C-alpha cells in the first residue's frame, strides 16, 4: 500500500497500486476484502490521478464481485471501466460482461436486475440479446452486430432480435457514411485538383507543425477555395482552425456561424463549433450541435462526453 502514497502526479502509479491490492486479495480468495479495499482507494483517489489502467482495475474488481455472487455490481464496475476506454472496447471487458451475464442467468432476481430476458430457458439466446443491447447502448455497433449475428442466423423470426438488428444496421450505415465524408481522400476536389490538394496539405502541415508560417494559411485557403467552391467543407474547417491558431476571435465566431449554416452536416466542423461554444459558455448552442453530431454519427468516439454535456445542460435547465 506504500506504493499508493508514492504515486506520482498524472501517472498511473496510484491505479496500478490499487489494482495490485485487489489482485492480491483475489489470489488469496479474500474477495470481500478485495472489494472493500478497491472501493476504498477508488473513493479516496486524488484528483490528479491518471485514468490509465482504470479499465483493468474495474475488470479485477468485477471478478471479485462475481466470486461473491454480486453480479449487478460486477456489471456496474465493468461498465465504469468501459466508459474510460478511449477507442473501441477492449475484448477482455466484453468477455467479462458476457461471463457475468451467464453466471447471473440462473437466478430470477439477478435476471431482473440485469434486464436479462428468460427466453424460455435458452441461456445462449438471452445472454447474446442482452449483450447486443448493452453494446448498442455503448455505441459499439460493430461488436453489437457480432453478438446478434448468430442469434439472427439461428432465430430469424425472433421479433426483439429483428428490431434490434435493424437499429444496429442503421447506426452502422450512418457511421460508415460519416467516416467516408470525413476522409479528405474521398472529397472530389482533393482528387481532381493539384492546386486544391497542395494548398490543403500545406495548410495542414503549417497549422500542426510550423507556426512561423501561420500568416500564409489564409492565402493558401483562398487558393484552395478557387479550385473548389466557397462552401467547401474542408476549406471552411481549415479556415476555422487557422483563426483559432492566430486567436482571431471576432473572425472565428463569425466564420463558425457562417460555416455551420453552409455545412450543417459536416461532423469535423460541427465538433469544432460545439467545443468552442462550450468553451465560451454558449451552452445551448453547444448542446444543440452535440445532439446533431450524435444523430449524424452515432458512433462518434467522443459520444460519451457529448452525452454528459447534454444531460448536464438539461438538468441545469430543469433546476
BELJOHU-V839812 format. One record per helix or strand of 3 or more residues. SS is the DSSP state (alpha for helix, beta for strand). FROM is the first residue (numbers start at 1). TO is the last residue. If there is no record, write none. Layout:
ss=<SS:SS>
from=<FROM:FROM>
to=<TO:TO>
//
This chain:
ss=<alpha:alpha:alpha:alpha:alpha:alpha:alpha:alpha:alpha:alpha:alpha:alpha:alpha:alpha:alpha:alpha:alpha:alpha:alpha:alpha>
from=<2:13:31:54:71:91:108:119:123:141:159:184:188:194:211:233:249:267:283:303>
to=<5:27:43:67:82:104:113:121:137:154:182:186:192:209:226:245:262:279:296:318>
//
